[in-house]
Amino acid sequence: MEKTIADCLMSTLENLWEDELKRFKLKLNEFPLREGYDNIPLGTLEKADAVDLSHHLLSFYLEDYAVQVTAEVLRAINCRNEAQRLLVLTGKE
């Protein structure tokens, strides 16, 4: 069975250490986005686990942009391997 974008986002975020996930959420909240998109409010992000976070990413940014934003934020917090893995998993490399 092929993995969905949601599955790929979730497994990528679940691979992060607790402090990496915390940095990811902080960076995501202030990350510069394309015109027409808003940052996910920090209050929404703070208590979110990997499952919630992938859901928020998809509802705020839709599939393709959610993958791009996630990969860019991962690179920004020095989780380059996870960023690369996500792009490979989703075929966006």
C-alpha atoms as a printed R data frame, in Angstrom:
   type eleno elety resid chain resno      x      y      z
1  ATOM     1    CA   MET     A     1  0.000  0.000  0.000
2  ATOM     2    CA   GLU     A     2  1.371  3.385 -0.994
3  ATOM     3    CA   LYS     A     3  2.005  5.908  1.751
4  ATOM     4    CA   THR     A     4 -0.020  9.099  1.669
5  ATOM     5    CA   ILE     A     5  1.523 12.550  2.121
6  ATOM     6    CA   ALA     A     6 -0.039 12.559  5.609
7  ATOM     7    CA   ASP     A     7  1.708  9.255  6.427
8  ATOM     8    CA   CYS     A     8  5.037 10.623  5.203
9  ATOM     9    CA   LEU     A     9  4.707 13.846  7.207
10 ATOM    10    CA   MET     A    10  3.685 11.932 10.311
11 ATOM    11    CA   SER     A    11  6.534  9.421 10.134
12 ATOM    12    CA   THR     A    12  9.039 12.219  9.510
13 ATOM    13    CA   LEU     A    13  7.835 14.229 12.509
14 ATOM    14    CA   GLU     A    14  7.698 11.099 14.690
15 ATOM    15    CA   ASN     A    15 11.411 10.567 13.930
16 ATOM    16    CA   LEU     A    16 12.374 13.865 15.555
17 ATOM    17    CA   TRP     A    17 13.718 14.004 19.088
18 ATOM    18    CA   GLU     A    18 11.565 15.917 21.569
19 ATOM    19    CA   ASP     A    19 13.806 19.010 21.462
20 ATOM    20    CA   GLU     A    20 13.892 18.900 17.648
21 ATOM    21    CA   LEU     A    21 10.097 18.770 17.522
22 ATOM    22    CA   LYS     A    22  9.963 21.752 19.876
23 ATOM    23    CA   ARG     A    23 12.395 23.715 17.670
24 ATOM    24    CA   PHE     A    24 10.425 22.656 14.586
25 ATOM    25    CA   LYS     A    25  7.215 24.107 16.051
26 ATOM    26    CA   LEU     A    26  8.889 27.377 17.078
27 ATOM    27    CA   LYS     A    27 10.524 27.815 13.671
28 ATOM    28    CA   LEU     A    28  7.312 26.826 11.851
29 ATOM    29    CA   ASN     A    29  5.425 29.550 13.711
30 ATOM    30    CA   GLU     A    30  7.771 32.284 12.434
31 ATOM    31    CA   PHE     A    31  8.724 30.792  9.072
32 ATOM    32    CA   PRO     A    32  8.302 33.151  6.071
33 ATOM    33    CA   LEU     A    33  5.612 31.697  3.816
34 ATOM    34    CA   ARG     A    34  4.372 32.243  0.283
35 ATOM    35    CA   GLU     A    35  1.840 35.004 -0.220
36 ATOM    36    CA   GLY     A    36 -1.654 33.857  0.668
37 ATOM    37    CA   TYR     A    37 -0.555 31.519  3.462
38 ATOM    38    CA   ASP     A    38 -0.559 32.169  7.202
39 ATOM    39    CA   ASN     A    39  1.623 30.702  9.914
40 ATOM    40    CA   ILE     A    40 -0.020 28.163 12.179
41 ATOM    41    CA   PRO     A    41 -0.655 29.945 15.518
42 ATOM    42    CA   LEU     A    42  1.823 29.018 18.261
43 ATOM    43    CA   GLY     A    43 -1.030 28.139 20.620
44 ATOM    44    CA   THR     A    44 -2.173 25.511 18.121
45 ATOM    45    CA   LEU     A    45  1.366 24.164 17.720
46 ATOM    46    CA   GLU     A    46  2.468 24.076 21.357
47 ATOM    47    CA   LYS     A    47  0.570 20.980 22.494
48 ATOM    48    CA   ALA     A    48  0.525 19.268 19.079
49 ATOM    49    CA   ASP     A    49  2.170 15.857 18.728
50 ATOM    50    CA   ALA     A    50  3.404 14.479 15.405
51 ATOM    51    CA   VAL     A    51 -0.094 13.322 14.395
52 ATOM    52    CA   ASP     A    52 -1.734 16.681 15.204
53 ATOM    53    CA   LEU     A    53  1.124 18.571 13.616
54 ATOM    54    CA   SER     A    54  0.883 16.700 10.313
55 ATOM    55    CA   HIS     A    55 -2.879 17.350 10.326
56 ATOM    56    CA   HIS     A    56 -2.314 21.099 10.915
57 ATOM    57    CA   LEU     A    57  0.328 21.247  8.170
58 ATOM    58    CA   LEU     A    58 -2.042 19.660  5.678
59 ATOM    59    CA   SER     A    59 -5.038 21.787  6.647
60 ATOM    60    CA   PHE     A    60 -3.050 25.048  6.537
61 ATOM    61    CA   TYR     A    61 -0.847 24.376  3.496
62 ATOM    62    CA   LEU     A    62 -2.350 21.455  1.515
63 ATOM    63    CA   GLU     A    63 -0.206 18.528  0.397
64 ATOM    64    CA   ASP     A    64  2.520 19.885 -1.876
65 ATOM    65    CA   TYR     A    65  3.205 23.066  0.055
66 ATOM    66    CA   ALA     A    66  3.009 21.235  3.404
67 ATOM    67    CA   VAL     A    67  5.858 18.964  2.268
68 ATOM    68    CA   GLN     A    68  7.893 21.928  1.033
69 ATOM    69    CA   VAL     A    69  7.369 23.960  4.217
70 ATOM    70    CA   THR     A    70  8.151 20.960  6.425
71 ATOM    71    CA   ALA     A    71 11.373 20.201  4.517
72 ATOM    72    CA   GLU     A    72 12.490 23.853  4.628
73 ATOM    73    CA   VAL     A    73 11.780 24.176  8.355
74 ATOM    74    CA   LEU     A    74 13.635 20.898  9.011
75 ATOM    75    CA   ARG     A    75 16.652 22.260  7.116
76 ATOM    76    CA   ALA     A    76 16.439 25.522  9.077
77 ATOM    77    CA   ILE     A    77 16.739 23.617 12.383
78 ATOM    78    CA   ASN     A    78 19.588 21.428 11.067
79 ATOM    79    CA   CYS     A    79 17.524 18.269 10.575
80 ATOM    80    CA   ARG     A    80 18.711 17.919  6.993
81 ATOM    81    CA   ASN     A    81 18.549 14.113  6.928
82 ATOM    82    CA   GLU     A    82 14.878 14.156  7.894
83 ATOM    83    CA   ALA     A    83 14.177 16.864  5.302
84 ATOM    84    CA   GLN     A    84 15.848 14.754  2.611
85 ATOM    85    CA   ARG     A    85 14.050 11.603  3.756
86 ATOM    86    CA   LEU     A    86 10.680 13.375  3.551
87 ATOM    87    CA   LEU     A    87 11.366 14.603  0.017
88 ATOM    88    CA   VAL     A    88 12.404 11.107 -1.084
89 ATOM    89    CA   LEU     A    89  9.373  9.484  0.590
90 ATOM    90    CA   THR     A    90  6.964 11.891 -1.092
91 ATOM    91    CA   GLY     A    91  8.719 11.868 -4.466
92 ATOM    92    CA   LYS     A    92  9.307 15.635 -4.250
93 ATOM    93    CA   GLU     A    93 13.098 15.391 -4.409
